Amino acid sequence: MTTRNVDARRLNVKGLLIAIGLPVVLVGALVATLLGTGAFSRDSELQDESLWLWTTPAGEIARVNGLTAATDVRFPLTDAAGNEVQIVQTDSHLLLREIASGKVSAIDLSTLELTGEAETAPGEGVRLALADEGAFIIDQTQGLVNQVDPSSLTAIGDPLQFPAGLTGGAFDSAGKLWIGVPREGTIVQIEPKEAGARTVATEVVAEPRQELALTVLGDGVAVLNSTAKKMTTIRADGRRSETDVELVGPAETAESSPGTIASVTVTDPPSIVTVNDNESKHFSIDAAPSNLLGASVEFHQRIYVPDGASGLVWVYDLDGKELDRIEIDAGGGPVELYHTGDTLFANAVNTNAAVVVSSDGNARQAEKDRDDILGGNAPPEDEEENGDEGDEDGSDESAPEIGPPGAVTNLRGTVGDGLINLSWDAAPNNGSALTKYTIEGAGQTWEIAPDQRVLEISDLENGTPYTFNVTAHNAEGQGDTATSPSITPSAEVPDPVGSVEATANNDGTVTVKWDEANGQGNDVSGYQVEAIASGKQVVVGQSDSTTFTVPEGTLEYGVGYVFQVTTLAGAAASSPSAPSNSVTPFNVPDAPTNPLAETASNEAGSIDVTWEQPSHNGRPIEKYIVRAGSQTVEVDGNTTKTRVSGFSNGEQVNVSVVAVNEAGESEPATTTSNTMVAPQITLTGNSSTTSQMTLDFTFDDGGGEATCKLYRSTATAAEVTEACDGSMTTDQHYASTDHDLRIEVTNAVGTAASETVTVHTQDIWGEVYFGCSEMDTDYCNTANSSGGGKDGVAVYSSPNATGRLGYVNTGDRFTSACTTTGINVVPRGEEGDGYHDYHPGKDATNIWIRINYGNNDKAYIPFAWFNIDGEGKNSVGALRDCG
């Protein structure tokens, strides 16, 4: 079966998020690299089984081959600034969107050209979708679905308009796009066409304003309604099923899954819910509760669950039996699952580890940082998401005891013609994430998602008072019920305002302005402002003028919002205005984390400073400013290290690091370090063998890279040079010999020398043997001066029997230094008075032994008359050549 390109390119866990700076820089460098090497080919089908995977610390993407589980291309993103990027691709096109700036770039992979650019609203809330049939830019915040040309990114036809706050945006196997519309409780199928997108089908899957998560399956789509705890499955042939699901905590779902079974990860308590049409199963898993427990997928009748906290991908069968634990070095970060047609990829974004899983369940490790490939010599965190709605202090000391939620506050309502708009502030979640709100009144009951704290209730009687009860729920139960004041709908309502304009300010606030509304005979008492994002709608405040500033911290930084304004006339209210422009709230970055200043190891008067990238809070980090003592250094926003120089030796330097974005400087991260000083050394002992000597020492490298040199006697050239480790051993030397040794240790500041010590190589002893001590021959009775041997064996100053120094006899013992060659000596032979053997068992030999004889520096004796202790008569043992 041939895998469709739409499947082969699906990145199914909220898209692939990559950190880069300007997309133009990335695209241009990527195209130049690949074009220059032929890494892509028009005829290559390898791309069908490959995916680009991101590594955060290295700041690079790597293409991993699903067939071989090998990385075949690496590419460093040198302008990486920690800004998330969504990447989607088919065999012919690649689209990139920089989340922080909203810039979109397109590459035609058949020609490797940068073919188009587009601007979108910055921040989260805009998604890309790409298939062979077409491309879309989905503004979830505004509710706009734009079909674009995948090469030029120019619009095709008019955008489709839906209520603000969409979810999802993925293609199915038939090339149709699916989105969710939580405000209407629907999902919509959209078809790309030459003249522009058109809506193919709309399916009601929930009550309005409930929490929906849409997963595109290998066959159809599945919609999880976390509010009502139901899942709706719609197959490609039109079959529709709905079943209850057991959700006992926060849930994670994939945007797409290769199988036909929908899988949901419950992160606390850890468990899995699977749905196959009307059949729902729930089973616990052995993972620990963690926000790094990711969205699971069903792949060839197995459930794969990524777990960054434990560094595992858990594998279960459909009945919940554990089949495998695939190890992956997660580095304390998330593990994300992606799939091509018949291959599953697990990617650890914080490390260079990835795993490729084939259809039979075989898992193979894939190192993303291979050096023997294109880009192999390139230089080698996900931000924590805000918590669920409701008050929750992250510190252990102040966190409330886990229990049912508290009551909502500020429950209020505005009225219109036959309708009431209820709104309220979040209930305290008391340590367990809110799962829904229930609203009762006017003879009806509604369940809505915890992020949808606005409910419009229509079909009411004007002039009739109503009250409503609102109750928050979490996994521990339901909280206390809050009751609204009496609210009476009225046909006497003011007009909505016009020209709503929003501006994100650099202090984390958002200013919303609008035109004054016509009260239509009513006294306008004020205006109510609502913020809408993907899956969220909340009232952020009221104003008695035509402007309102949303306070700092009210909205999530880096997420796109639109605003609607409702005109108030006492209890009466207009219909909401048209949405404003999209804005992305931002503030100064968080302070850099884990600052570390260290003595520069190879440069005097310098320190090296490193830090980790903080949350950018809605705008890219443009640069870092490092202030160290009187010095100031600025580095690019994608760099997390620098060297600062110009200090005195041994100076203590106080260091601060701030991150800078459009809003300004962060709070400083501080640390301290000392610069390098001259080294010190102290000898602590020595030892020797028959041929080498070792000096032991302690040293202080002064904070620098220290090199040690060992000198012998008064030599000016070092005998041994190496990195200091507390011990140095000489080259090979003679046995039984004294040597004067010293060590010098050097760093960038200076050199320190040890004392000079005399070390003696271990002695090798030998003993003279000359048969005349036991024999009575003409030779032995003749004095040496007359050619006889009565005086014993001569010792010479050379191995050629010249320069006689004296005589030695059997039993005389001497230490030996080394061996050399000289005149051949035969210890036996025929003489005038017969045959005599002067050294039984000794071979004739030209070896001479250098011995320690009196005060002579060099004294040699023939090996024919000398035996080495512990050795056979013809062995010199450990003695080395005199050289």
Secondary structure, DSSP 8 states (H G I E B T S, - for coil): ----HHHHT--TTT-EEEE-S-HHHHHHHHHHHHHHHT-S-TT--GGGGEEEEEETTTTEEEEEETTTTEEEEEEE-TT--S-EEEEEE-SSEEEEEETTT-EEEEEETTTTEEEEEEE--SSBSEEEEEETTEEEEEETTTTEEEEE-TTT--B-S--EE--S--EEEEE-TTS-EEEEETTTTEEEEEE--TT--EEEEEEE-SSTT--EEEEE-SSSEEEEETTTTEEEEE-TTS-EEEEE----S-EE--SB-SSSSEEEEEETTEEEEEEETTEEEEEE-S----TTB---EEETTEEEEEETTTTEEEEEETTS-EEEEEE---TTS-EEEEE-SS-EEEEETTSSEEEEE-TTS-EEEEETT-SSSBTTTS----------SS----STTT---S-S----EEEEEEEETTEEEEEEE----TTS-EEEEEEEETTEEEEE-TTB-EEEE-S--TT--B--EEEEEETTEE---EE---B---S---------EEEE-TTS-EEEE------TTS---EEEEEEEETTEEEEEEEESSSEEEE-TTSS-TTB-BEEEEEEEETTEE---------B---------EEEEEEE-TTSTT-EEEEEE----TTS---EEEEEETTEEEEEETT--EEEE----TT-EEEEEEEEEETTEE---EEEEEE-----EEEEEEEEE-SS-EEEEEEEE-TTS--EEEEEETT-SS-SEEEE--SEEE-----SS-EEEEEEEEE-SS-EEE---EEEE---EEEEE--GGGT---TTTTS-GGGT--TT-EEEESSTTS-SEEEEE-TT-EEEEEEEEEEEEE-SEEEETTEEEESSTT---EEEEEEE--TT-S--EEEGGGEEETTS-TT--TT--B--
